[in-house]
């Protein structure tokens, strides 16, 4: 169950949802295809040898066929490094889509390559090439898929989730054996040599489109520090990512601050101040990350991310590209980004300002924040966006008499009515009930329909006003 407390909406509280069976299958299907291909090739090595490596000596054909099979192992380490690094940089899902696509293309290519008798030397060259691609893909499959299962598994079920890899491998070996035995019993030796062995590979290739559909449907969500996030009590049906490492690095380049999407605002502000660059002081009041700030165009005390952002590098399942604030659709506490899009890096243009002056401004902003907001209480940040009205959301809810109003373990902050505190054992359902009541009163008394600023993760929905 997701606690209302900030601590429970941070990464540690939500990075371990239980994936449904179809999503586990989407991950494990790559290893299954790998072992299916492995045993199928071994089962039909003699036929493959006669098709592509004809010789007067059957043993020579067989050895050439097995050597070609072994060639794939040469590119496995390279695939592991290249696709593994890709998974670390832009996400497990794009890496798994690439490895599975290459794997399927190689299997299909082997099944459809004409024999030596038809196209001559080109036949064995193509077959060797397909095996090299297959090895590269298989090497890159294991790391990202296993890492995905580990990262998606609940803390006490990681071993169980990873075991699905081996379970599907064994199942694939069994299926490949059954296919081989069935074809051997149904077809004559001549038919097996001519086209029968190709059927076994085509069966494997046939599952590739379904695997790609499953993998493209894998739900992924990215979070920052969870400081303005509310998570469903029942958990999240997705892999929730928190960026780190290179994706949380910060560097200064002239008047540009270049930061990973996972970099904390506080770290970026510190680096900017040390370099004598101002313009990012407003972030002192935002306990989040660069990616989270861009996601909702976070802001405070007259500043926001759209005022300093030059461009952001955004990754999706279809690729990676730089987007400007206009292309991101930044407006008041809003962007067009969705959970399947990940902010990998951002460039902020700042302006020269004396470090001591920056320090003084930040000190003043923090003092204002502590005086007005319940900074020593467990909250999930500002609840509603300020409406187009003479009253802010907090003032409006205060005028509605909601300060201190409590439902279950959640209460409207007695200090600032646009914050909800965990008064003890609060659940997300309690917070949603409070938010619904706040919206009802604001509409009834002021004709204003408040819009939530806090981000929802999971199956959460406010009832209509």
N, C-alpha and C positions, 0 to 999 in steps of 0.2 A: 504494500500500500504506500502511496506517495504521501509524505507528510507535507503540510503547508509550509513548514519552516524553510527558510532559505537553504539551510544545510541539506535538506532532503530534495531540493530542486537543483542542486549542483550535480556535477557529473557523477560523483560517487553514488548518488541516489537513483540515477536513472539509466546508467549505461548497461544494465543487465536485464533487459526484458526477455521474456521467453518467446523465441521465434516460433511461429506456427510450423507445422510439419512441411507445408509446401515451400517455405523459405529455407528450411534445413535441406530439403531435397534439391532446391535450386543450387545450393552451395556444393553439396556432396556429389551431384551428378557428373561433375567434371572428372573426379577421381574414378567414378564408375566407368565412364567412357574410356579413360586411360587403360584400365585393367581389362576391359572388354576387348579393346584393340590389341593389347599385349598378347592375350591368350589366343585371339582369333588369328593373328599373324603366325604364332607358333603352330597352331593347328593346321594351317594351310601353307606352311613354309615350302613344302615340296611343290605344290601347284604354282606358287608365286615364283619359285625358282625356274620352273619349266616355262613360265610365261615371259619372264623378263631376262633370264640368264640361261638360255638354252645351251646345252653341252652334250657331247656324246657320253660323258660320264655323269650319271645322275647325282653322284655325290658332289661333284663340282657345282652343279646348279643349286643344290641344297645349301652348300657352304656359302655360295655367293648371296643367296637369299637371306641366310642367317647373319652374314656380315652386314648386309644392308639394314637389317633389323637393328643390329648393334650400333650402326652409325648414329641412330637417334640419341643414343646415350651421350654422344660427344657434345651435343648442343643443349642437353638438359641443364648443366650448370650455368651456361650463359642465359638461358631463359629464366632460371631461378633468380639470377641477379637483376637482369633488366626488368622483368615484369614485377619482381618483388619490390624493387625500388620505385617502380611506377605506382604500385599499390600504396606505398608509404607516402608518396608525394601527392597523388590526386585521388586516392581512395581505392578500397578493395573492389568495389563493384566494377569500375571501368577496367581494372586489371583482370578480373575474372571474366568479363565479357570478351576481352581481347584474347586471353588464353583459350577460351572455349571456342571462339570463332576460328582461330588458327588450327585448333585441334580438329574441328569438324571439316575445315577445308582440306586438311592433309588426308584425312580418312577418305573423303569423297574423291579426292584426286587420285589416290591409290586405286580405289575401286573402278574408276573410269579410264585410267591410263591404258591406251591400246598396247597390245603385246609387242615383243621384239619382232615377231614375224610380220607385223603390220607397219611399224614405223622405225624399225631398226634400232640403232644405238640411242636414239632419243628416249626410248622406253626405259632402260635402266637408269639413265640420267634423271629423268623425271621422278622415278620411284625413289631414288636416293635423295633427291631434293625434298620430296614430300616427307620422307622419314626424318630428315634434318629439321624441317619445320615442325613436325609432330613432336620431336624431342624437345625443341625449344618451347613449344606450347605446354608440354607436360611438366617441364621443369618450372615454368612460371605459374602453373596451376596450383601446386601444392602449398606454397607459402601464403599467398593471399586468401585462399579458401580456408585453410586451417586457422589463419589469423582472424578471419571473419567469424568463424564459429567460436573461437575463444573469446573474442571481444563481445559477441552477442549473447553468450551463455550467462545464466545466473551464476553468482559466485560459487555456489556449492554444486554446480552441474557442468563445469567446464570439461572435466574428463569424459562425462557422458556425451556431450555434444561433439567433442573431437572423435569419439569412438564411432560416430556415424560415418566418418571417412572410411574407416576400415570395414564397417558393416556393408557399405555400398560397394566397396572393392570386392569383397568376397561374393556378394550377390552378382556382380558383373562377371566374375570368373565362372560362376555356376551357369549364368545365362549363355556366356560364350561357349562353354562346353556343350550345353544342350543344343545350341544352334549348329555347332559343328557336327555333333553326332546325328542330328536330324537330317542335315544336308547329305551327310555321308551315306545314310541309309535310304534316302529318297532318290538320289541321283547316281548315274553311272560314273565310272572313272573318267570317261570322255567328257561328259557334261561338267564334271567337277573341274577338269582342266580348262575347259572352254569358257565357262562363265559361272559355275556353281560357287566357287570360292569368293567371287565378287559380291554375291548376295549377302554373305555374312558381314562384309564391310558396309554395304549399303544399308543394312539394318541398323548398324551403329550410327551411320551418318543421318539416318532418318530421325533420330532423337535429338539432333543438334538444334533444329528450329524450336522445339518445345523447351529445350534447356535454355536457349537464349531468351525466350519469352519469360520463363520463370526468373531468370537472372535479372532481366531488365525491370522486373516487377519487385525486386527486393527493396523494401522500404528503408530509407536512410535519412536520418535527421542529424543536424549538427548544432551543438550548443556552445556558448561561451563560458561564462562563469555561473550561469543560472540565476543571476540576480534579478531578472525581470521575467521569470518563467514560472508557469504553473503546470504541474504534471498530473495527469489523470490518476486517480486512486488505484485503478486496476493495472497500472503500468502502461508501457508503450509497445505497440506492435511494430517495432523497427529496431535497426541498429543505430544507436545514438553515439555520435562521434564527438570527441573533444580534442581539438587540435593541439599539438605540442611539437617539440623539437624544432626543426627548421621553420615550421609553420607558426612558430611563436617567437621567432627571432626579430630583433629590431636593429636598424642601422640608419645612420644619418648620411645624406649625400647632398652637400650644399644646403639649400633651403628645403630639401625633401626629406621627410621621414618615411622610410620604407619599413613596413611591419607585416609580419605574418598574421593571418586571420585569428590565430589563437593568442596573440600577444595581448597582455593585460594593458588596459588604458593607463593604469598607474605607472607601469614600466615605461611606456611610450612617453608619458608626460615627464618622467624623470630624465629620460635621455634627451628630450627636447630642451628641457631647462638647462641641462649640463652643456648643451651645444649653443645656448643663447638664442633659442627659437621659441617664439610665442605664437599664440593663436589656438592652442590646444588646451588652454587652462580650464575651459568649461568641462572637460572630461574628468576633472578632479571630483566632480559630483556624480560620476557614472561608474559604479563598481563592476565594470564588464570588460569585454575584449573588443579589439578592432573589428573583427567579423560581426560580433553581435551589434556593435554600434552602427555599422553599415546596414545590417539586416533591417533595423528599425529606425534608421536615421536618428540615433540617440542624440539627445541634447539637453542642455541645462543652462540657466542664467544667460540667455540670449545667444548662445552658440550651439551649433550642431555639426554633425559630420559632413553634411552637404556643403558647408562653408569652407572646409579645408581639404576635402577629398579631390584628388586629381583623377584617379582611376583605380579600379579594383580588379584583381585577377580572379575570375570565377570559374569553378570546375563543375561540369555536369557529366552525365553518362555519355553524352555525345561529344565531349571535348572541353577544351579550356580556352578562355579568351579574356581580354581586358575590356572592361565596361566603364563608361564615364558616369558621373552622377545622373545625367539625363537619361542614359540608357538603363540605369538601375531604377529609374522612376522614383528618386528620392523626393519625399515631401514631408510634411509634419508627421513625425513618428511612423514613417512608412517607407517601404521599398517594394519593388516587384519581385524580390527574391522569394524562393520557396525552399522547403527543407531538403529537396534533392539537389539544390545548388549550394556549393560551398565556396565561401570567400577564402581563397588561399593566401592572398597578399594584397596590400593596399599601399598607395603612395599618397601622402598628405603634404600639401605645400604650406609651409609655415612662414613666419616673418621674423626678422631679427628683433630681439628684445632682451634687455639685461636680465641675467639669471635672478638677481635679487628682486627685481620688479615682478618677475613671474612668480617667485616664491611668495611674495606679499599678496598677490592676487589670489593664488591658490589657498593661502591661509585664510583669507577673507571669505572665499567661497565655501570652504569647509566649515567655517564658523557659522555662516548663514544656514548651511544644510543641517548642522547639528542642532541649531536653535529651532528650526522649523519642522524637521522630520524625525521620526522615531528610529534614529540610527542605531540605538542600543537594543532594539527589539527584533524579533524574527519576523521578517516580512518578505514579500516577493516584489518589492519596488512599487512604483506608481501604478495604481490600478486602472484609472481611466485617462484618456487623452483630454486635454483642456478643450472645452467646447467653444464654438464661436459665440461667446456670450460675455457680458461684463463681469460675470463671476467665473473664477477658475473652477475646475472639478472639485477640488478640496473645499473651497468656500461654499460652493453650492450644496454639497453633501452635509457640510456643517450646519448650514442654514436649514436643511431638512431635518435636523435633529438626530443625525446618525452617529455622531461621535460617541464611542463607547458601546454602540449597539452590537449585540453578540448573538451568533447562531452557532450552536455546538461549541467547538473549541476555537472558533475564529471570531475576532471582533474588529470593528472599525476603530482605528487608532484614536485614542483620546487626544493625541497631539496633533495629528494631521488626518483629516477625514478621507484623503485619497490614498491611504495606506491601510492594509488589513494585517493585523498582527495574529500570531499564533499565541493564543492565551492559554494553551495547554491541550495537547492531543488533537489539534485541528486537522481536519481532512480537507482535501480539495473540494469535496461536495459542500462543506460548510462555507468555504470561500465563495463558491459559485452562488450559493443561496444568498449570501450577503450582497454580492454584486448584483444579483437580480433585484433584490429589494432596493438597493441604491438607485438602480436605473428606473424602477417603478416610481419612486418618490420624485426623482428629478424630472421625469416626464409629467407627472401629475401636478407638480407645484410650479415648474418653470417651462414646461413644454419642450424640454431638451432631452434628446435621446443620446445618452452617454455611450461612447465607444471605448472598448477596453484597449488599454495600452499594453498591458501584460500579455506576453505570448503564451498560447496554449500548446501543450504537447500531449498527444494522446486523444482519446475519445472524450473531449470536453466541449460542451455547447451551452451558451447562455440561452435561457428561455426567452421568447419574444416579449417585448414590453407591452 
